[in-house]
Structure formats: C-alpha cells, structure tokens
C-alpha cells in the first residue's frame, strides 16, 4: 500500500522530486526508491511470505492498521510497495497498490466501492475482457452497468446516471478501437453526480498521459503491457489521486466512511485520509481475494519501468511511421491512429496526450475473416500473439479472439469491426515492420 499510513521514505522521495520538477523520464528511473547509506542501489527483492515481529503487541497493532509495517505478503510486501510507489509517483497520485493482473486491478477499483444493488456508468469502448467483467461477472454480483458511447453528448451521458450509480469507468485510449476518451466531459458528469471517475491508463502510460490533471480520480493499469514491455510478467496497478472527497458523499459510500466490522471498526476515509481508497482495497479485497503479485514479478517489472520513457518514444515513432504508410496503401480499408491528422480523435489526443499516444494501430483488411487471417498468417517478423504493448511487434484479430464473446451489436458499440486488425508496433526498426506488412499484403492482394 504505497503511500499509506504515515508518510514513508517512498512518499517523501516522491514529494521531493515533484518539488524539484523532475521530468517523467527521470521519475521512471529514480521514482519510488531512495536507498540509504550502504543500501542496495537497485531495489531488492523481498521474496518472502512472512516477517519478523518484536512482540505480540506489535503484531496486534499491525493487524489493527494502527501501525505501519508488514505482516503477510498476501496483503503487503516491500518489493511490491516500492514498485507501486514508483507508479504512484509517475501518475502524480497519493497512494497505489499492485495486483496480480490488470483485470484484477479493474475489478478491485470498481468492487471497492460497489455493492450488490449498485450501478456503474462505463464507456462501451473498452477491452473485451473488461467488458465481460462488468457486463457478466459483476452483474452476477448484483452490480448493473449502463454502457455509453464515448462520443455521447453531455446530455446523453447525464441520462445514464441513476441514484445508485457509484462510479464512472473508461479507458484513456480504448483497446483496440483507439478511441481517445474526453476526460473532462466524463469527469464533469461523474462529479456532478457525486461519484469518482476511474480510468484505465494502460495504453498511453503516465509517460504520455496524466489523467489526474484532467479530473480523473483513480487510475488503473495492466502493467503486463508497456510498463513491463517485455512479455515477462503479468501484473496490474491501482493509483488513487486522493482528490475524491468520500466524506462529502458519506451516504453514497458507507463502506468508505462507516466502521468496517471485518477490520476492527476501521473507518477508512476518517482514519487514512488520501490513502483511504487504497487502504480499503488492500485490507478488504486483497485480504479476501488474494490477487497478489509475486515479488519477483514486481521486481522484474520495476526494472523494466526504468526504460519506459525511452521505449514509449520509440513505440510512438514507429507507430506513427507505420500508420502513415498504411494510410496511403490502397489495399487497406481504413486506419485508426490518434497521431494521424485525419483521425477523428487527433484533436483530443493533442489536448490530453500532446507528446504521443501509444504504439498500437488499428486498421481494416477488406474481404472478411478469411482475408484477415490470410494476411496475419503471411506475416514473418510481426508475430500473432494474445498480447500488446511489447518490445516485439505483434498483431491480433480482436473479433475472432479477445472480443470473440461479444455479439455483433456489442462489437459495434465497442468500435471493433469484423475487419479490424490490431497491430502493436514494438521497438524494432520501423522500415522492417513496413516491409513485413507489405510482403504479407502482396501475398494476399498482390
């Protein structure tokens, strides 16, 4: 629970770096960890399940959350917390935690404030797995959702809210439709109705997008993607800005403001201030669901975070060059990439992500499912993989894989057409990627 309890060394370091106005690239390298004299220059791996206590009384204080410390890795681990502190600093948040996957992060972020009988408003243009999580699994828990077109008018968005709405959810750049979410429109609606705005910021990462600066309250990540960036470990993260006032909406969020009978009567908003949301998610949800990342996975991802700033620049440069080439190729039906001046979301991208968006491109292959498959099967350098946002370029046919479980109507709402191909540009040479695409298209279309 990075940033929780009394200010710690990670939190103090984050504040100091922000005061010095350090760039995000510098925070990628140095954030979250400041070794003391004679300590390891790189964050250590604390690969353990349990910790030593000085007395039974101290252990009791830890379980009461009245003292900061570690008592079992399912809830907290120093390695996990160090990496969470780095991501927290990168996003400019108040507190953060890691989870075992991005899916777990999204579930925890929503379920932390939603109960049976509650309601969510969500953008319809989100990853297929997240759509199913909300539309099917959470519905079984008695939590309903109204999905709205991300391009809806403010009036249409306002009409989606109910008295029992507890959160608004969306993706900064949708996977795979690449729709850039209008943060300020959704934030205004959420706050007008007294609920937090939660955004999955996986695709642009905090290197290219800082949602808290535009009214977003809570951010999630699939750290499996660009943050790890090497296809080595699955993980997720939740970062809370600390800006949403739970006490001002105490009647709507009793779980945040009333005593928690399962945890010694703790009142999260009153007792933990800006760390309330993350403390509750850890003390309740991580305790009960156990979606804990292995410290070794967090350590690996933490090492890869150091190069995130450099990698994102290369991903975006490659994607821009490949997107421009695809946009001029007559064998391609259409191209979606916010970096293209003719893209419908270019203006929003310039507003919210002026330094670049991501390395993912969506484009249309004419001729139906068979032609799409032929093109992908003809690729030699670019691999077909259930993955994205990696150092190695990869591609996928969402309508036949990640979004296969959606109906045609749901596919349309999510912006995922039958002809859509998702291409994730890695950090190879862009000309080599173009050459591979060209030879594959030539084999199929001539």
C-alpha positions as CSV (number, residue, x, y, z in Angstrom):
1,X,0.0,0.0,0.0
2,X,2.5,2.6,-1.2
3,X,1.7,6.0,0.4
4,X,-0.4,4.5,3.1
5,X,-0.2,5.3,6.9
6,X,2.3,7.9,8.0
7,X,4.5,9.3,5.2
8,X,7.3,6.9,4.4
9,X,10.6,7.2,2.5
10,X,9.0,6.5,-0.8
11,X,6.3,9.1,-0.3
12,X,8.8,11.7,0.9
13,X,11.0,11.0,-2.1
14,X,8.1,11.4,-4.5
15,X,7.2,14.7,-2.9
16,X,10.8,15.9,-3.1
17,X,11.1,15.0,-6.7
18,X,7.8,16.7,-7.6
19,X,9.0,19.8,-5.8
20,X,12.2,19.7,-7.9
21,X,10.0,19.5,-11.0
22,X,11.7,16.4,-12.3
23,X,10.7,15.0,-15.7
24,X,8.7,11.8,-16.1
25,X,11.7,10.1,-17.7
26,X,13.8,10.8,-14.5
27,X,11.0,9.5,-12.3
28,X,10.9,6.3,-14.4
29,X,14.5,5.7,-13.3
30,X,14.6,7.0,-9.8
31,X,11.0,7.1,-8.6
32,X,9.7,5.1,-5.6
33,X,13.1,4.2,-4.1
34,X,15.8,6.2,-2.4
35,X,18.5,3.9,-0.8
36,X,20.1,4.9,2.4
37,X,23.9,4.8,3.0
38,X,25.3,1.4,2.2
39,X,22.0,0.0,0.9
40,X,21.4,-1.6,-2.5
41,X,21.4,0.9,-5.3
42,X,18.7,-1.1,-7.0
43,X,15.5,-2.1,-5.2
44,X,15.9,-5.5,-3.6
45,X,13.6,-8.5,-3.9
46,X,12.0,-9.4,-0.6
47,X,10.8,-12.8,-1.7
48,X,9.1,-13.9,1.5
49,X,5.7,-14.8,2.8
50,X,6.1,-13.6,6.4
51,X,8.0,-11.1,8.5
52,X,9.6,-11.0,12.0
53,X,7.9,-9.1,14.9
54,X,9.4,-7.7,18.0
55,X,6.4,-8.6,20.1
56,X,2.8,-9.9,20.1
57,X,1.6,-6.4,20.9
58,X,3.4,-5.0,17.8
59,X,1.8,-7.7,15.6
60,X,-1.6,-6.8,17.0
61,X,-1.0,-3.1,16.1
62,X,-0.2,-4.2,12.6
63,X,-3.4,-6.1,12.2
64,X,-5.3,-3.1,13.6
65,X,-3.7,-0.9,10.9
66,X,-2.7,1.4,13.7
67,X,1.0,0.9,12.9
68,X,2.7,0.8,9.5
69,X,4.5,-2.4,8.6
70,X,4.3,-5.8,7.1
71,X,2.8,-9.0,8.4
72,X,1.9,-11.2,5.4
73,X,2.8,-10.8,1.7
74,X,-0.8,-11.5,0.6
75,X,-1.6,-8.0,1.8
76,X,1.7,-6.2,1.6
77,X,5.3,-6.8,0.5
78,X,8.2,-4.3,0.5
79,X,9.1,-5.1,-3.1
80,X,5.6,-4.7,-4.3
81,X,5.2,-1.4,-2.4
82,X,8.4,0.0,-3.8
83,X,7.2,-0.6,-7.4
84,X,3.8,0.7,-6.5
85,X,5.4,3.9,-5.1
86,X,7.2,4.4,-8.4
87,X,4.0,4.1,-10.4
88,X,2.2,6.4,-7.9
89,X,4.9,9.0,-8.4
90,X,4.7,8.7,-12.2
91,X,1.0,9.3,-12.1
92,X,1.2,12.0,-9.5
93,X,-1.1,10.1,-7.1
94,X,-1.4,9.9,-3.4
95,X,-1.4,6.1,-2.9
96,X,-1.1,3.0,-5.0
97,X,-1.1,-0.8,-4.9
98,X,-0.1,-3.6,-7.2
99,X,-2.3,-6.5,-8.2
100,X,-1.6,-9.8,-9.9
101,X,-3.1,-8.7,-13.3
102,X,-4.7,-5.7,-14.9
103,X,-8.1,-7.5,-14.8
104,X,-7.7,-7.7,-11.0
105,X,-6.9,-4.0,-10.8
106,X,-10.0,-3.0,-12.7
107,X,-12.2,-5.4,-10.6
108,X,-10.7,-4.1,-7.3
109,X,-11.1,-0.5,-8.3
110,X,-14.8,-0.9,-9.0
111,X,-15.7,-3.5,-6.4
112,X,-14.0,-1.5,-3.7
113,X,-16.9,1.0,-3.8
114,X,-19.7,-1.0,-5.4
115,X,-22.1,-3.4,-3.6
116,X,-25.0,-5.6,-4.6
117,X,-27.7,-3.3,-5.9
118,X,-25.3,-0.6,-7.1
119,X,-24.8,0.7,-10.7
120,X,-21.8,1.8,-12.9
121,X,-21.7,4.0,-15.9
122,X,-19.0,2.9,-18.3
123,X,-17.7,3.7,-21.8
124,X,-18.7,1.0,-24.3
125,X,-15.3,1.2,-26.0
126,X,-13.2,-0.9,-23.6
127,X,-11.2,-4.1,-23.8
128,X,-13.4,-7.1,-24.3
129,X,-12.2,-8.8,-21.1
130,X,-13.1,-5.7,-19.0
131,X,-16.5,-5.5,-20.8
132,X,-17.2,-9.1,-19.8
133,X,-16.0,-8.5,-16.2
134,X,-18.5,-5.6,-15.8
135,X,-21.3,-6.8,-18.0
136,X,-21.4,-10.5,-17.0
137,X,-19.4,-11.3,-13.8
138,X,-20.2,-8.2,-11.8
139,X,-23.8,-8.4,-13.0
140,X,-23.9,-11.8,-11.3
141,X,-22.9,-9.9,-8.1
142,X,-25.9,-7.6,-8.5
143,X,-23.9,-4.7,-9.9
144,X,-25.5,-3.3,-13.0
145,X,-23.9,-1.1,-15.7
146,X,-25.1,1.3,-18.3
147,X,-22.6,1.4,-21.2
148,X,-22.5,4.7,-23.1
149,X,-20.9,5.6,-26.4
150,X,-17.7,7.5,-25.6
151,X,-18.7,10.1,-28.1
152,X,-22.1,10.7,-26.5
153,X,-23.3,14.2,-25.7
154,X,-23.1,15.5,-22.2
155,X,-26.9,15.2,-22.0
156,X,-26.8,11.6,-23.1
157,X,-24.1,10.9,-20.6
158,X,-26.0,12.6,-17.8
159,X,-29.1,10.5,-18.6
160,X,-27.2,7.3,-17.9
161,X,-26.8,8.0,-14.2
162,X,-29.1,6.6,-11.5
163,X,-29.5,7.4,-7.8
164,X,-27.5,4.2,-7.1
165,X,-24.6,4.9,-9.5
166,X,-21.3,4.6,-7.7
167,X,-18.6,5.1,-10.4
168,X,-17.8,6.0,-13.9
169,X,-15.3,3.9,-15.8
170,X,-13.4,4.2,-19.2
171,X,-10.1,3.7,-20.9
172,X,-7.9,6.7,-21.8
173,X,-7.2,5.0,-25.2
174,X,-9.6,2.2,-25.9
175,X,-8.4,-1.3,-26.7
176,X,-8.5,-1.9,-29.7
177,X,-10.7,0.8,-31.2
178,X,-8.1,3.5,-30.2
179,X,-10.8,6.0,-29.1
180,X,-9.4,8.8,-27.0
181,X,-11.7,9.4,-24.0
182,X,-12.8,13.0,-23.4
183,X,-11.7,13.1,-19.7
184,X,-13.2,16.5,-18.9
185,X,-16.6,15.5,-20.2
186,X,-16.8,12.3,-18.2
187,X,-15.2,13.9,-15.1
188,X,-17.7,16.7,-15.1
189,X,-20.6,14.2,-15.3
190,X,-19.1,11.9,-12.6
191,X,-18.5,14.8,-10.1
192,X,-21.9,16.4,-10.8
193,X,-23.4,13.1,-9.6
194,X,-21.0,12.7,-6.7
195,X,-19.1,9.7,-7.9
196,X,-15.4,9.0,-8.7
197,X,-14.1,8.8,-12.3
198,X,-11.9,5.7,-12.9
199,X,-9.7,5.4,-16.0
200,X,-7.6,2.5,-17.3
201,X,-4.5,4.3,-18.5
202,X,-2.6,1.2,-19.8
203,X,-2.1,2.3,-23.4
204,X,-0.6,5.8,-23.1
205,X,1.0,5.1,-19.7
206,X,1.8,8.1,-17.4
207,X,4.7,8.9,-19.8
208,X,2.2,10.2,-22.4
209,X,-0.9,10.8,-20.3
210,X,-1.6,12.1,-16.8
211,X,-5.3,11.6,-16.2
212,X,-5.3,13.2,-12.8
213,X,-4.6,16.6,-14.4
214,X,-7.9,16.4,-16.2
215,X,-10.3,15.5,-13.3
216,X,-9.8,11.7,-13.2
217,X,-9.9,10.4,-9.6
218,X,-8.5,6.8,-9.8
219,X,-6.2,5.2,-12.5
220,X,-5.7,1.6,-13.2
221,X,-3.0,-0.2,-15.3
222,X,-2.3,-3.6,-16.8
223,X,1.4,-3.4,-16.0
224,X,1.7,-6.5,-18.2
225,X,1.7,-4.2,-21.2
226,X,4.1,-1.2,-21.7
227,X,5.2,-1.0,-18.1
228,X,6.7,-4.4,-18.3
229,X,7.1,-4.2,-22.0
230,X,9.0,-7.4,-22.5
231,X,6.3,-10.1,-22.2
232,X,7.8,-11.4,-19.0
233,X,5.2,-10.9,-16.2
234,X,1.5,-10.3,-15.8
235,X,0.5,-7.6,-13.3
236,X,-1.7,-4.6,-12.5
237,X,-1.8,-1.4,-10.6
238,X,-4.3,1.0,-9.0
239,X,-3.4,4.6,-8.3
240,X,-5.6,6.9,-6.3
241,X,-5.3,10.7,-6.7
242,X,-6.6,11.3,-3.2
243,X,-8.8,14.0,-4.6
244,X,-12.2,12.5,-4.3
245,X,-13.9,13.6,-1.1
246,X,-15.5,10.4,0.3
247,X,-16.8,12.2,3.4
248,X,-18.7,14.8,1.3
249,X,-20.6,11.8,-0.1
250,X,-20.7,9.7,3.0
251,X,-24.3,8.5,2.4
252,X,-23.4,7.2,-1.0
253,X,-20.2,5.4,0.1
254,X,-20.8,3.9,3.6
255,X,-18.0,1.4,3.0
256,X,-15.5,4.3,2.9
257,X,-17.0,6.2,5.9
258,X,-18.7,3.8,8.3
259,X,-16.8,1.4,10.6
260,X,-15.6,-1.8,8.9
261,X,-16.8,-4.6,11.2
262,X,-14.4,-7.0,9.4
263,X,-11.4,-4.9,10.3
264,X,-11.8,-3.8,13.9
265,X,-14.2,-0.9,13.2
266,X,-11.7,1.0,11.0
267,X,-13.3,4.0,9.2
268,X,-11.2,4.3,6.1
269,X,-11.9,7.9,5.0
270,X,-11.5,9.3,8.5
271,X,-8.6,7.2,9.6
272,X,-6.5,7.2,6.4
273,X,-7.2,10.4,4.5
274,X,-5.9,10.4,1.0
275,X,-4.8,6.8,1.3
276,X,-8.3,5.6,2.2
277,X,-9.3,4.0,-1.1
278,X,-6.0,2.0,-1.5
279,X,-6.0,1.0,2.2
280,X,-9.6,-0.3,1.9
281,X,-8.8,-2.2,-1.3
282,X,-5.8,-3.8,0.4
283,X,-7.3,-4.5,3.8
284,X,-10.6,-5.9,2.4
285,X,-10.2,-7.1,-1.2
286,X,-6.6,-8.3,-1.3
287,X,-7.2,-10.0,2.1
288,X,-10.2,-11.8,0.7
289,X,-9.4,-12.4,-3.0
290,X,-5.6,-12.7,-2.7
291,X,-4.8,-11.3,-6.2
292,X,-1.2,-10.6,-5.0
293,X,1.7,-10.3,-7.4
294,X,4.8,-12.3,-6.7
295,X,7.6,-10.1,-5.5
296,X,9.9,-11.4,-8.3
297,X,7.3,-10.3,-10.9
298,X,7.1,-6.9,-9.4
299,X,10.8,-6.6,-9.3
300,X,11.2,-7.5,-12.9
301,X,8.5,-5.1,-13.9
302,X,10.1,-2.4,-11.8
303,X,13.4,-2.8,-13.6
304,X,11.6,-2.5,-16.9
305,X,9.9,0.7,-15.8
306,X,13.2,2.4,-15.8
307,X,13.3,2.4,-19.6
308,X,9.6,3.2,-20.1
309,X,10.2,6.8,-21.1
310,X,12.7,5.8,-23.8
311,X,10.6,2.9,-25.0
312,X,7.4,4.8,-25.3
313,X,9.1,7.4,-27.5
314,X,10.3,4.6,-29.9
315,X,6.9,2.8,-29.8
316,X,5.1,6.1,-30.8
317,X,7.7,7.0,-33.5
318,X,7.3,3.5,-35.1
319,X,3.5,3.5,-34.9
320,X,3.3,7.0,-36.5
321,X,5.5,5.9,-39.4
322,X,3.7,2.6,-39.9
323,X,0.3,4.3,-39.6
324,X,1.2,6.9,-42.2
325,X,2.3,4.1,-44.6
326,X,-0.9,2.1,-44.0
327,X,-3.0,5.2,-44.5
328,X,-1.6,5.5,-48.1
329,X,-1.9,1.8,-49.0
330,X,-4.9,1.1,-51.3
331,X,-5.1,-2.5,-50.0
332,X,-6.1,-1.2,-46.6
333,X,-9.8,-0.2,-46.0
334,X,-9.1,2.3,-43.2
335,X,-6.5,3.2,-40.5
336,X,-7.1,4.3,-36.9
337,X,-4.3,6.0,-35.0
338,X,-4.7,9.2,-33.0
339,X,-1.4,10.5,-34.2
340,X,-2.7,10.9,-37.8
341,X,-4.0,14.4,-38.5
342,X,-7.1,13.0,-40.2
343,X,-8.0,10.7,-37.3
344,X,-11.3,11.7,-35.6
345,X,-9.6,11.6,-32.2
346,X,-6.5,13.6,-33.2
347,X,-7.7,16.8,-31.5
348,X,-8.5,15.0,-28.2
349,X,-5.1,13.3,-28.4
350,X,-3.4,16.7,-28.9
351,X,-5.2,18.0,-25.8
352,X,-4.7,15.1,-23.4
353,X,-1.6,13.4,-24.9
354,X,0.5,16.1,-26.7
355,X,3.7,14.1,-26.5
356,X,2.3,11.0,-28.1
357,X,-0.3,8.3,-27.6
358,X,0.8,4.7,-27.9
359,X,2.3,2.2,-30.3
360,X,-0.9,0.4,-31.2
361,X,-2.6,0.9,-34.6
362,X,-6.0,-0.5,-35.7
363,X,-6.7,-0.9,-39.4
364,X,-9.2,-2.7,-41.7
365,X,-8.5,-5.5,-44.1
366,X,-11.1,-6.0,-46.8
367,X,-12.6,-9.4,-47.7
368,X,-13.9,-10.7,-44.4
369,X,-12.5,-13.0,-41.8
370,X,-10.7,-15.3,-44.3
371,X,-8.7,-12.4,-45.8
372,X,-7.8,-11.1,-42.4
373,X,-6.5,-14.5,-41.4
374,X,-4.5,-14.8,-44.6
375,X,-2.8,-11.5,-44.1
376,X,-1.9,-12.3,-40.5
377,X,-0.7,-15.8,-41.3
378,X,1.6,-14.3,-44.0
379,X,3.5,-12.1,-41.6
380,X,7.1,-13.2,-40.9
381,X,8.6,-10.7,-38.5
382,X,5.4,-9.5,-36.7
383,X,4.0,-12.3,-34.6
384,X,0.4,-13.3,-33.9
385,X,0.0,-13.1,-30.1
386,X,-2.6,-12.5,-27.4
387,X,-0.6,-9.6,-26.3
388,X,0.0,-5.9,-27.0
389,X,2.4,-3.1,-26.0
390,X,5.6,-5.2,-26.1
391,X,9.1,-4.6,-27.3
392,X,8.4,-7.1,-30.0
393,X,5.8,-6.2,-32.6
394,X,2.7,-8.4,-32.6
395,X,-0.8,-8.4,-34.1
396,X,-4.2,-9.9,-33.3
397,X,-7.7,-10.2,-34.9
398,X,-9.9,-9.0,-32.0
399,X,-13.3,-10.0,-33.4
400,X,-12.0,-13.6,-33.5
401,X,-10.1,-13.6,-30.2
402,X,-10.2,-11.1,-27.4
403,X,-13.7,-9.9,-28.3
404,X,-14.9,-13.2,-29.7
405,X,-17.5,-13.5,-26.9
406,X,-19.3,-10.2,-27.9
407,X,-22.3,-10.1,-30.1
408,X,-22.2,-8.2,-33.4
409,X,-24.1,-5.3,-31.7
410,X,-21.7,-5.2,-28.8
411,X,-18.7,-5.3,-31.2
412,X,-20.1,-2.3,-33.0
413,X,-20.7,-0.5,-29.7
414,X,-17.1,-1.2,-28.7
415,X,-15.8,0.0,-32.1
416,X,-14.5,-3.4,-33.1
417,X,-15.4,-4.2,-36.6
418,X,-15.2,-7.6,-38.3
419,X,-12.4,-6.3,-40.4
420,X,-10.3,-4.8,-37.6
421,X,-6.7,-5.8,-37.1
422,X,-4.8,-4.6,-34.1
423,X,-1.1,-4.0,-34.6
424,X,1.2,-3.3,-31.8
425,X,4.4,-1.7,-33.0
426,X,7.5,-2.7,-31.0
427,X,10.8,-1.1,-30.8
428,X,12.3,-2.7,-33.9
429,X,13.2,-0.7,-37.0
430,X,10.0,0.8,-38.5
431,X,11.1,0.1,-42.0
432,X,11.4,-3.6,-41.2
433,X,7.9,-3.6,-39.9
434,X,6.6,-1.8,-43.0
435,X,8.5,-4.3,-45.2
436,X,6.8,-7.2,-43.4
437,X,3.4,-5.7,-43.8
438,X,4.0,-5.0,-47.4
439,X,5.1,-8.6,-48.3
440,X,2.1,-10.1,-46.4
441,X,-0.4,-7.8,-48.2
442,X,1.3,-8.6,-51.5
443,X,0.9,-12.3,-50.9
444,X,-2.8,-11.9,-50.3
445,X,-3.8,-9.0,-52.6
446,X,-1.0,-8.7,-55.0
